[in-house]
Amino acid sequence: MNPDDSRPFALIGAGPTGLAAAKTLIEQGVPFQGFELHSDVGGLWDIEGDRSTMYETAHLISSKRMTEFTDFPMAEDVADYPSHRELKRYFRAFADRFDLRRHFRFNAEVVKAEPLGGSGEGWRITWRDAIGATHEENFVGLIIANGTLSEPNMPRFEGAFSGELIHSAAYRSPRQFAGKRVLIVGAGNSGCDIAIDAVHHAASCDISVRRGYHFVPKYIFGKPADTIGGAIKLPMWLKRRIDGTILKWFTGDPQRYGFPKPDHALYESHPIVNSLVLFYAGHGDIKVRPDIARFDGSTVHFKDGSFADYDLVLAATGYKLHYPFIERELLNWRGDAPHLFLNAMHPQRDDLFVLGMVEASGLGWQGRHEQAEMVARYLRGLRDGNAAALAIREEKAKGFERLTGGVDYIKLPRMAYYVEKTAFRRAVNERISAMKGGKA
């Protein structure tokens, strides 16, 4: 990159990762212009956003201490598992604390990002403002931080359903269930949370489950479960054995409640942080059903030959990575996700980055902040001729694999950008430390 090029980077998104990127870019003296579709910061955690996929009863599934930014902890009076309302306030306070809003254009939807040539030649960004007018501007590079939970992954079902069929992205309030026979499809974290809502408002609630899951209670020994242990780093085989034993003490065997046996080892997929769904299944308030075979009017036929009638089917089937403003080949897609060094850096280009396209149990926003800091320091390092930054450039160009830490994650689209937390954070922080010292 030309160190004399004074054009700023374009940064897309003012959710948690976009805010972390803005903060770290400012700290490293890297000029940028932010773009945010909504009228304020917070991303999907602001339920009032046009494309928020939040719902009224949503809370964090990880505890606040394991999720917060290290240099901006949540207040002591915030609940262990904050609601989306509290988190919206948190991100707005974060933006205030680090004076981030003035770096963003709000109500600005990026509709196209195209390179002007090779790496370092610049990017043309086209965006639409609040009244629909279109604008263009050239930037030295592009940083994408628009999140991973906005594009619904809606499955295709055989047959036709005559009732209401929605994705969880369209779910906002338990009032949508009032008096209805409800079927939740998918027993991920959102599916189980929404099923609990349905128990209290619907005429009945069933949940269709394709595979088994490992269930984790939110509290163990009176403390948030994700704060227990961790002081001693254990090999994965031993961690699984110990944690699996603890889970049996607190949640028992989910098969007793009708859930299938998991087809994967603990931590090969994100565990379900919800023991209430087992509580209500044990009370008969939630009936566990197998995978769907087909629809026939209001009747849903299941693969075990059983069937039942429903008024509303809600597909809690997750989300797909969605970067509609940029051509896929530019992001080096491999399978279901872009293949990027440490889930952020393009192997050939030094003017294109994706932040927040990373998931791991316990990574929290601090893990994403570290990823953003690594990229910000890298950009400054290239400008300053930092030897460690130049070494990273060579390293990523030689080829790399995703940092799974030896964990054989299940082969699903949502797991295509999963990493192992300890291995990932170690790799990111080693490179940050090297760039701080200017060492290769």
C-alpha positions as CSV (number, residue, x, y, z in Angstrom):
1,M,0.0,0.0,0.0
2,N,1.2,3.5,-0.8
3,P,2.0,5.2,2.6
4,D,1.3,8.6,0.9
5,D,-2.3,7.7,0.0
6,S,-4.4,9.9,2.2
7,R,-7.8,8.4,1.3
8,P,-9.6,6.8,4.2
9,F,-10.9,3.2,4.5
10,A,-14.6,2.5,4.2
11,L,-15.9,0.7,7.2
12,I,-19.3,-1.0,6.9
13,G,-21.4,-1.5,10.1
14,A,-21.7,0.1,13.5
15,G,-22.7,-3.0,15.5
16,P,-20.3,-4.4,18.2
17,T,-17.6,-5.4,15.7
18,G,-17.9,-2.2,13.7
19,L,-17.6,-0.1,16.9
20,A,-14.5,-2.1,17.9
21,A,-13.0,-1.5,14.5
22,A,-13.7,2.2,14.6
23,K,-12.1,2.5,18.1
24,T,-9.0,0.6,17.1
25,L,-8.6,2.4,13.8
26,I,-8.7,5.7,15.6
27,E,-6.1,4.5,18.2
28,Q,-3.8,3.5,15.3
29,G,-4.3,6.7,13.4
30,V,-5.8,4.9,10.4
31,P,-8.4,7.2,8.7
32,F,-11.8,5.8,7.8
33,Q,-15.3,6.6,7.0
34,G,-18.0,4.5,8.6
35,F,-21.4,3.5,7.1
36,E,-24.4,2.3,9.1
37,L,-27.8,1.3,7.7
38,H,-29.6,2.2,10.9
39,S,-30.0,5.6,12.5
40,D,-27.7,4.8,15.5
41,V,-25.1,2.2,16.7
42,G,-25.8,-1.2,18.1
43,G,-26.5,-3.4,15.0
44,L,-28.9,-6.2,15.5
45,W,-29.1,-5.5,19.3
46,D,-31.3,-2.4,18.5
47,I,-34.6,-4.1,17.9
48,E,-35.9,-0.9,16.3
49,G,-33.5,-1.3,13.4
50,D,-35.2,-2.1,10.1
51,R,-33.2,-5.3,9.7
52,S,-32.7,-6.3,13.3
53,T,-33.4,-10.0,14.0
54,M,-33.9,-9.4,17.7
55,Y,-37.0,-10.4,19.6
56,E,-38.5,-8.9,22.8
57,T,-37.4,-11.6,25.2
58,A,-33.9,-12.0,23.8
59,H,-30.9,-12.1,26.3
60,L,-27.3,-12.9,26.0
61,I,-26.5,-16.7,26.1
62,S,-23.0,-15.9,27.5
63,S,-22.5,-14.0,30.7
64,K,-21.7,-10.3,30.7
65,R,-18.2,-10.8,32.1
66,M,-17.3,-13.3,29.4
67,T,-18.8,-11.1,26.6
68,E,-18.0,-7.5,27.4
69,F,-15.2,-5.4,26.0
70,T,-12.3,-5.5,28.5
71,D,-11.7,-1.8,28.5
72,F,-15.4,-1.0,28.8
73,P,-16.9,-3.4,31.4
74,M,-20.7,-3.5,32.0
75,A,-21.9,-1.9,35.2
76,E,-22.3,-4.0,38.3
77,D,-26.0,-3.5,38.4
78,V,-26.4,-5.1,34.9
79,A,-27.8,-8.6,35.0
80,D,-25.5,-11.6,34.5
81,Y,-27.3,-12.3,31.2
82,P,-28.4,-8.8,29.9
83,S,-31.4,-8.3,27.7
84,H,-31.2,-6.6,24.2
85,R,-32.4,-3.4,25.8
86,E,-29.5,-3.3,28.2
87,L,-27.1,-4.2,25.4
88,K,-28.4,-1.4,23.2
89,R,-27.6,1.0,26.0
90,Y,-24.2,-0.5,26.4
91,F,-23.2,-0.1,22.8
92,R,-24.5,3.5,22.7
93,A,-22.5,4.2,25.9
94,F,-19.4,2.6,24.2
95,A,-19.8,4.9,21.2
96,D,-20.1,7.9,23.5
97,R,-17.1,6.9,25.6
98,F,-14.8,6.7,22.6
99,D,-16.5,9.4,20.5
100,L,-17.3,7.1,17.6
101,R,-20.5,8.4,16.1
102,R,-18.9,11.3,14.3
103,H,-16.9,8.8,12.2
104,F,-20.1,7.2,10.8
105,R,-22.7,8.2,8.2
106,F,-26.0,6.8,9.5
107,N,-29.1,5.8,7.5
108,A,-26.5,5.0,4.8
109,E,-26.9,1.6,3.0
110,V,-23.9,0.4,1.1
111,V,-25.2,-1.2,-2.1
112,K,-22.0,-1.8,-4.0
113,A,-18.3,-2.1,-3.3
114,E,-16.0,-2.6,-6.3
115,P,-12.2,-2.5,-6.5
116,L,-10.6,0.1,-8.8
117,G,-7.8,-2.3,-9.6
118,G,-5.3,-4.4,-7.7
119,S,-4.6,-4.1,-4.0
120,G,-3.9,-0.6,-3.0
121,E,-5.5,1.1,-6.0
122,G,-8.7,1.8,-4.1
123,W,-12.4,1.0,-3.9
124,R,-15.5,2.7,-5.2
125,I,-18.3,2.6,-2.6
126,T,-21.9,3.3,-3.7
127,W,-24.4,4.0,-0.9
128,R,-28.0,5.1,-0.6
129,D,-29.1,7.7,1.9
130,A,-32.3,8.0,4.0
131,I,-34.2,9.6,1.1
132,G,-33.1,7.1,-1.5
133,A,-30.4,9.3,-3.2
134,T,-27.4,7.4,-4.4
135,H,-23.8,8.5,-3.8
136,E,-20.3,7.3,-4.8
137,E,-16.9,7.9,-3.3
138,N,-13.5,6.4,-3.6
139,F,-11.6,4.9,-0.7
140,V,-8.2,3.4,-0.2
141,G,-9.7,0.1,1.1
142,L,-12.7,-1.7,2.5
143,I,-13.4,-3.1,6.0
144,I,-16.6,-5.1,6.2
145,A,-18.2,-5.5,9.7
146,N,-21.9,-5.9,8.9
147,G,-22.4,-8.9,11.1
148,T,-23.4,-12.6,10.5
149,L,-27.0,-12.8,11.7
150,S,-29.1,-10.8,9.2
151,E,-29.9,-13.2,6.3
152,P,-32.3,-15.9,7.3
153,N,-31.4,-19.5,6.4
154,M,-34.9,-20.7,5.5
155,P,-35.1,-24.4,4.7
156,R,-37.2,-25.9,1.9
157,F,-40.0,-28.1,3.0
158,E,-41.8,-30.7,0.9
159,G,-45.5,-29.9,0.4
160,A,-47.4,-26.7,1.3
161,F,-48.4,-25.4,4.7
162,S,-51.7,-23.6,4.9
163,G,-51.0,-21.9,8.2
164,E,-48.4,-19.2,9.0
165,L,-44.8,-20.1,8.2
166,I,-42.1,-17.7,9.4
167,H,-38.4,-17.6,10.1
168,S,-37.3,-16.6,13.6
169,A,-35.9,-13.4,11.9
170,A,-39.6,-12.3,11.7
171,Y,-40.4,-13.1,15.3
172,R,-40.6,-10.2,17.6
173,S,-43.1,-10.9,20.4
174,P,-44.7,-13.9,22.2
175,R,-48.0,-12.2,21.4
176,Q,-47.6,-13.7,17.9
177,F,-48.2,-17.1,19.5
178,A,-51.4,-16.2,21.3
179,G,-53.9,-19.1,21.2
180,K,-52.1,-20.9,18.4
181,R,-50.7,-24.5,18.0
182,V,-47.0,-23.8,17.4
183,L,-44.2,-25.8,16.0
184,I,-40.7,-24.6,16.4
185,V,-38.2,-26.1,13.8
186,G,-34.7,-26.2,15.2
187,A,-33.4,-26.6,18.7
188,G,-30.5,-24.1,18.6
189,N,-30.2,-21.4,21.2
190,S,-32.8,-19.2,19.6
191,G,-35.2,-22.0,18.9
192,C,-35.1,-23.2,22.5
193,D,-35.5,-19.6,23.8
194,I,-38.5,-19.0,21.5
195,A,-40.1,-22.3,22.5
196,I,-40.1,-21.1,26.1
197,D,-42.0,-18.0,25.0
198,A,-44.5,-20.3,23.2
199,V,-45.1,-22.4,26.3
200,H,-46.5,-19.3,28.1
201,H,-48.6,-17.9,25.2
202,A,-49.5,-20.6,22.7
203,A,-52.2,-23.2,22.9
204,S,-49.5,-25.8,22.5
205,C,-45.8,-26.0,21.6
206,D,-43.9,-28.7,19.8
207,I,-40.2,-28.5,18.7
208,S,-38.9,-30.4,15.7
209,V,-35.3,-31.6,16.2
210,R,-33.1,-33.0,13.4
211,R,-30.1,-33.8,15.6
212,G,-29.1,-34.0,19.2
213,Y,-27.4,-31.3,21.2
214,H,-25.4,-30.8,24.4
215,F,-27.4,-28.6,26.9
216,V,-25.7,-26.3,29.3
217,P,-27.5,-24.5,32.2
218,K,-26.9,-20.8,32.6
219,Y,-26.0,-21.3,36.2
220,I,-23.7,-23.8,37.9
221,F,-23.2,-23.7,41.7
222,G,-25.0,-20.3,41.7
223,K,-22.6,-18.7,39.2
224,P,-22.9,-18.1,35.4
225,A,-21.8,-21.4,33.8
226,D,-19.2,-19.9,31.5
227,T,-17.3,-18.3,34.5
228,I,-16.7,-21.7,36.1
229,G,-13.2,-23.1,35.5
230,G,-10.9,-21.9,32.9
231,A,-8.0,-20.9,35.2
232,I,-6.2,-24.1,34.2
233,K,-5.9,-24.8,30.5
234,L,-6.8,-28.4,29.9
235,P,-6.4,-30.6,26.8
236,M,-9.7,-30.9,24.9
237,W,-10.2,-34.6,25.7
238,L,-9.9,-33.9,29.4
239,K,-12.0,-30.8,29.3
240,R,-14.8,-32.7,27.5
241,R,-14.7,-35.4,30.2
242,I,-14.8,-33.0,33.1
243,D,-17.4,-30.7,31.6
244,G,-19.5,-33.6,30.4
245,T,-19.6,-35.0,33.9
246,I,-20.7,-31.6,35.3
247,L,-23.4,-31.3,32.6
248,K,-24.8,-34.7,33.6
249,W,-25.1,-33.5,37.2
250,F,-27.0,-30.4,36.3
251,T,-29.0,-31.3,33.1
252,G,-29.1,-35.1,33.1
253,D,-29.7,-37.0,29.9
254,P,-31.6,-34.9,27.3
255,Q,-32.8,-38.2,25.7
256,R,-35.0,-38.7,28.7
257,Y,-37.0,-35.7,27.5
258,G,-37.3,-36.9,23.9
259,F,-34.2,-35.2,22.4
260,P,-32.0,-37.3,20.1
261,K,-28.6,-38.4,21.2
262,P,-25.9,-35.9,20.0
263,D,-24.1,-37.0,16.9
264,H,-21.0,-35.0,17.8
265,A,-18.7,-34.6,20.8
266,L,-19.1,-31.7,23.3
267,Y,-17.7,-28.4,21.7
268,E,-17.9,-29.7,18.1
269,S,-20.9,-27.5,17.8
270,H,-22.1,-24.6,19.9
271,P,-23.9,-26.0,23.0
272,I,-27.4,-25.0,23.9
273,V,-27.3,-22.7,26.9
274,N,-30.8,-23.4,28.1
275,S,-32.0,-25.8,30.7
276,L,-35.5,-24.5,30.8
277,V,-36.4,-26.3,27.6
278,L,-35.6,-29.5,29.3
279,F,-37.6,-28.4,32.3
280,Y,-40.7,-27.8,30.2
281,A,-40.2,-30.9,28.1
282,G,-40.1,-32.8,31.3
283,H,-43.4,-31.3,32.3
284,G,-45.0,-32.1,29.0
285,D,-45.4,-28.5,28.0
286,I,-43.1,-28.9,25.1
287,K,-43.3,-32.0,22.9
288,V,-40.1,-33.0,21.1
289,R,-40.7,-34.1,17.5
290,P,-38.3,-35.5,14.9
291,D,-37.4,-33.9,11.6
292,I,-40.2,-32.8,9.2
293,A,-41.0,-35.1,6.3
294,R,-43.6,-32.9,4.6
295,F,-46.4,-30.4,4.9
296,D,-50.0,-31.1,3.9
297,G,-52.3,-28.1,4.6
298,S,-52.3,-27.6,8.3
299,T,-50.8,-31.0,9.0
300,V,-47.1,-31.6,9.5
301,H,-45.9,-35.1,8.9
302,F,-42.7,-36.1,10.6
303,K,-40.1,-38.6,9.6
304,D,-41.1,-41.2,12.2
305,G,-44.5,-41.4,10.7
306,S,-46.3,-39.3,13.3
307,F,-48.2,-36.1,12.4
308,A,-50.0,-33.2,14.0
309,D,-51.9,-30.0,13.1
310,Y,-50.5,-26.5,13.6
311,D,-51.5,-22.9,13.1
312,L,-47.9,-21.5,13.1
313,V,-44.6,-23.0,12.1
314,L,-41.5,-21.0,13.1
315,A,-38.2,-22.0,11.5
316,A,-35.4,-21.2,14.0
317,T,-32.8,-22.5,11.4
318,G,-30.1,-19.8,11.7
319,Y,-28.6,-17.4,9.3
320,K,-26.3,-17.3,6.2
321,L,-23.3,-15.0,5.7
322,H,-24.5,-12.2,3.6
323,Y,-22.4,-9.6,1.8
324,P,-24.7,-8.5,-1.0
325,F,-22.7,-5.4,-1.9
326,I,-19.6,-7.2,-3.0
327,E,-18.9,-10.0,-5.6
328,R,-18.3,-13.4,-3.9
329,E,-15.0,-14.1,-5.7
330,L,-13.5,-10.9,-4.2
331,L,-13.9,-12.4,-0.7
332,N,-12.1,-15.7,-1.5
333,W,-15.1,-17.9,-0.6
334,R,-14.3,-21.5,0.2
335,G,-17.5,-23.5,0.7
336,D,-19.9,-21.8,3.0
337,A,-17.6,-18.9,4.1
338,P,-14.8,-16.6,2.9
339,H,-11.4,-18.2,3.5
340,L,-9.4,-15.4,5.2
341,F,-6.3,-15.4,7.4
342,L,-7.4,-15.4,11.0
343,N,-11.0,-15.0,9.6
344,A,-10.2,-11.4,8.6
345,M,-7.3,-10.9,6.1
346,H,-7.5,-11.6,2.4
347,P,-4.5,-13.7,1.3
348,Q,-3.5,-11.4,-1.6
349,R,-5.1,-8.0,-0.9
350,D,-4.1,-5.6,1.8
351,D,-7.1,-3.3,1.1
352,L,-9.9,-5.7,2.0
353,F,-10.8,-7.1,5.4
354,V,-13.8,-8.8,7.1
355,L,-14.2,-8.4,10.8
356,G,-16.6,-10.3,13.1
357,M,-16.9,-13.3,10.7
358,V,-15.7,-15.5,13.6
359,E,-17.5,-17.6,16.1
360,A,-16.3,-19.7,19.0
361,S,-17.7,-20.7,22.4
362,G,-16.7,-18.0,24.8
363,L,-15.0,-15.7,22.3
364,G,-17.1,-12.7,23.3
365,W,-16.8,-9.2,22.0
366,Q,-13.3,-8.9,23.4
367,G,-12.1,-11.6,21.0
368,R,-13.6,-9.6,18.1
369,H,-12.0,-6.4,19.5
370,E,-8.6,-8.2,19.4
371,Q,-9.2,-9.2,15.8
372,A,-10.1,-5.6,14.9
373,E,-7.0,-4.3,16.7
374,M,-4.8,-6.8,14.8
375,V,-6.1,-5.4,11.5
376,A,-5.8,-1.8,12.6
377,R,-2.2,-2.4,13.7
378,Y,-1.5,-4.2,10.5
379,L,-2.7,-1.3,8.4
380,R,-0.6,1.1,10.4
381,G,2.3,-1.3,10.3
382,L,2.3,-1.5,6.5
383,R,2.3,2.3,6.4
384,D,5.2,2.5,8.8
385,G,7.2,-0.4,7.4
386,N,6.7,-2.5,10.6
387,A,8.7,-5.7,10.2
388,A,6.1,-7.8,12.0
389,A,3.3,-6.5,9.7
390,L,5.4,-7.3,6.6
391,A,5.9,-10.8,8.0
392,I,2.1,-11.2,8.4
393,R,1.7,-10.1,4.7
394,E,4.1,-12.9,3.7
395,E,2.5,-15.4,6.0
396,K,-1.0,-15.0,4.7
397,A,0.1,-15.1,1.1
398,K,1.7,-18.6,1.6
399,G,-1.6,-20.3,2.5
400,F,-3.3,-21.1,5.8
401,E,-6.1,-23.1,7.5
402,R,-8.8,-22.1,9.9
403,L,-7.7,-22.3,13.5
404,T,-9.9,-25.1,14.8
405,G,-7.4,-26.1,17.5
406,G,-7.9,-29.7,16.4
407,V,-11.7,-29.7,17.0
408,D,-13.6,-31.5,14.3
409,Y,-16.6,-29.1,14.0
410,I,-19.7,-30.6,12.5
411,K,-20.1,-29.8,8.8
412,L,-22.8,-27.2,8.7
413,P,-22.8,-23.8,7.0
414,R,-23.1,-22.0,10.4
415,M,-19.9,-23.8,11.6
416,A,-17.9,-22.8,8.5
417,Y,-16.2,-19.9,10.3
418,Y,-16.0,-21.5,13.7
419,V,-12.6,-21.4,15.5
420,E,-11.3,-22.7,18.8
421,K,-11.2,-19.8,21.2
422,T,-7.9,-20.4,22.9
423,A,-6.0,-21.1,19.7
424,F,-7.6,-18.1,17.9
425,R,-7.0,-15.6,20.6
426,R,-3.4,-16.8,21.1
427,A,-2.6,-16.4,17.4
428,V,-4.2,-12.9,17.2
429,N,-2.5,-11.6,20.3
430,E,0.9,-13.0,19.3
431,R,0.7,-10.9,16.2
432,I,-0.5,-7.8,18.0
433,S,2.4,-8.1,20.4
434,A,4.9,-8.6,17.6
435,M,3.6,-5.5,15.8
436,K,3.8,-3.5,19.0
437,G,7.5,-4.3,19.1
438,G,8.0,-4.0,15.4
439,K,9.5,-7.5,15.4
440,A,9.1,-10.1,12.7
